[in-house]
Amino acid sequence: MVTRTSSHLDFHVHPFHSRDLDDVLAIEQESFSAPWTRVMFEAELLGNPFSRFFGAFCPGEGPPVKRLLGYICYWVVFDELRLMNLAVQPDCRRQGIASHLVRYALGEGMTQGTTRALLEVRAGNDLAQKLYQTLGFRQYGCRRSYYTNPDEDAILMQLQLAENVQT
Ligand SMILES: CC(C)(COP(=O)(O)OP(=O)(O)OC[C@H]1O[C@@H](n2cnc3c(N)ncnc32)[C@H](O)[C@@H]1OP(=O)(O)O)[C@@H](O)C(=O)NCCC(=O)NCCS
């Protein structure tokens, strides 16, 4: 578990579980035009040995005892880390939570032997592309009409690990 303090929020990162899915789905639905469904999350959580899930949690006041601020899902496939999902609750954005989650995932991935991180992002998602660029990711390709709802190209980004990541 890693604790992080920003000027506004104290939060810690740890794996999330099926019991956290209601909170995850609420953020997911607010964050994406084509959100993952409960079934998709459960398939990743329970049926995909490559998947890793972490949430950023802060202490709640009374029940619930903790509050989910954001989450990340990635796959570790041999030497590659594939970033699959990342979102932060809208009223907690721009406070470094996503950056912290990605760095955390990259650090975890490196301890498991990954040497390259890969991701796809909507061509129109400028904020996410900026986030990834600040973390050192660079574009290496494009997939035409990769996304639906709406139809949109995917920008492919990668980061060589080890020498580039400060966790
Ligand atoms: C993209 C997203 C995950 C960023 O989360 P976040 O916690 O707000 O990101 P951070 O605070 O760590 O921002 C890191 C950097 O990203 C860039 N960035 C993020 N949000 C930005 C904004 N609204 N305007 C400009 N730059 C922004 C900035 O470079 C920022 O660094 P800075 O604040 O020092 O300038 C969040 O906006 C989100 O959940 N969006 C909807 C889901 C999504 O698009 N996920 C990514 C799918 S590939």
PDBQT file of the ligand as one rigid body, heavy atoms in Angstrom, charges set to zero:
ROOT
HETATM    1  C1  LIG A 201      -7.699  11.638 -17.811  1.00  0.00    +0.000 C 
HETATM    2  C2  LIG A 201      -7.927  11.528 -16.292  1.00  0.00    +0.000 C 
HETATM    3  C3  LIG A 201      -7.723  10.082 -15.868  1.00  0.00    +0.000 C 
HETATM    4  C4  LIG A 201      -6.855  12.404 -15.592  1.00  0.00    +0.000 C 
HETATM    5  O1  LIG A 201      -7.000  12.240 -14.184  1.00  0.00    +0.000 OA
HETATM    6  P1  LIG A 201      -6.435  13.335 -13.174  1.00  0.00    +0.000 P 
HETATM    7  O2  LIG A 201      -6.338  12.688 -11.827  1.00  0.00    +0.000 OA
HETATM    8  O3  LIG A 201      -7.238  14.557 -13.280  1.00  0.00    +0.000 OA
HETATM    9  O4  LIG A 201      -4.988  13.596 -13.772  1.00  0.00    +0.000 OA
HETATM   10  P2  LIG A 201      -3.756  14.297 -13.019  1.00  0.00    +0.000 P 
HETATM   11  O5  LIG A 201      -4.253  15.250 -11.999  1.00  0.00    +0.000 OA
HETATM   12  O6  LIG A 201      -2.816  13.235 -12.569  1.00  0.00    +0.000 OA
HETATM   13  O7  LIG A 201      -3.127  15.147 -14.228  1.00  0.00    +0.000 OA
HETATM   14  C5  LIG A 201      -1.861  14.857 -14.733  1.00  0.00    +0.000 C 
HETATM   15  C6  LIG A 201      -1.562  15.729 -15.935  1.00  0.00    +0.000 C 
HETATM   16  O8  LIG A 201      -2.472  15.419 -17.006  1.00  0.00    +0.000 OA
HETATM   17  C7  LIG A 201      -2.804  16.635 -17.689  1.00  0.00    +0.000 C 
HETATM   18  N1  LIG A 201      -4.226  16.950 -17.412  1.00  0.00    +0.000 N 
HETATM   19  C8  LIG A 201      -5.103  16.198 -16.715  1.00  0.00    +0.000 A 
HETATM   20  N2  LIG A 201      -6.316  16.810 -16.666  1.00  0.00    +0.000 NA
HETATM   21  C9  LIG A 201      -6.181  17.964 -17.365  1.00  0.00    +0.000 A 
HETATM   22  C10 LIG A 201      -7.068  19.045 -17.655  1.00  0.00    +0.000 A 
HETATM   23  N3  LIG A 201      -8.352  19.049 -17.231  1.00  0.00    +0.000 N 
HETATM   24  N4  LIG A 201      -6.597  20.073 -18.403  1.00  0.00    +0.000 NA
HETATM   25  C11 LIG A 201      -5.300  20.080 -18.838  1.00  0.00    +0.000 A 
HETATM   26  N5  LIG A 201      -4.414  19.102 -18.560  1.00  0.00    +0.000 NA
HETATM   27  C12 LIG A 201      -4.844  18.058 -17.844  1.00  0.00    +0.000 A 
HETATM   28  C13 LIG A 201      -1.917  17.704 -17.098  1.00  0.00    +0.000 C 
HETATM   29  O9  LIG A 201      -0.700  17.674 -17.798  1.00  0.00    +0.000 OA
HETATM   30  C14 LIG A 201      -1.741  17.198 -15.680  1.00  0.00    +0.000 C 
HETATM   31  O10 LIG A 201      -0.602  17.696 -15.041  1.00  0.00    +0.000 OA
HETATM   32  P3  LIG A 201      -0.692  19.117 -14.266  1.00  0.00    +0.000 P 
HETATM   33  O11 LIG A 201      -1.943  19.104 -13.421  1.00  0.00    +0.000 OA
HETATM   34  O12 LIG A 201       0.585  19.153 -13.465  1.00  0.00    +0.000 OA
HETATM   35  O13 LIG A 201      -0.749  20.161 -15.359  1.00  0.00    +0.000 OA
HETATM   36  C15 LIG A 201      -9.322  12.049 -15.867  1.00  0.00    +0.000 C 
HETATM   37  O14 LIG A 201      -9.547  13.309 -16.477  1.00  0.00    +0.000 OA
HETATM   38  C16 LIG A 201     -10.446  11.105 -16.246  1.00  0.00    +0.000 C 
HETATM   39  O15 LIG A 201     -10.830  10.228 -15.476  1.00  0.00    +0.000 OA
HETATM   40  N6  LIG A 201     -10.987  11.291 -17.471  1.00  0.00    +0.000 N 
HETATM   41  C17 LIG A 201     -12.076  10.424 -17.984  1.00  0.00    +0.000 C 
HETATM   42  C18 LIG A 201     -11.588   9.016 -18.245  1.00  0.00    +0.000 C 
HETATM   43  C19 LIG A 201     -10.407   8.982 -19.194  1.00  0.00    +0.000 C 
HETATM   44  O16 LIG A 201     -10.328   9.726 -20.168  1.00  0.00    +0.000 OA
HETATM   45  N7  LIG A 201      -9.459   8.035 -18.907  1.00  0.00    +0.000 N 
HETATM   46  C20 LIG A 201      -8.298   7.823 -19.730  1.00  0.00    +0.000 C 
HETATM   47  C21 LIG A 201      -8.615   6.776 -20.739  1.00  0.00    +0.000 C 
HETATM   48  S1  LIG A 201      -7.233   6.469 -21.825  1.00  0.00    +0.000 SA
ENDROOT
TORSDOF 0
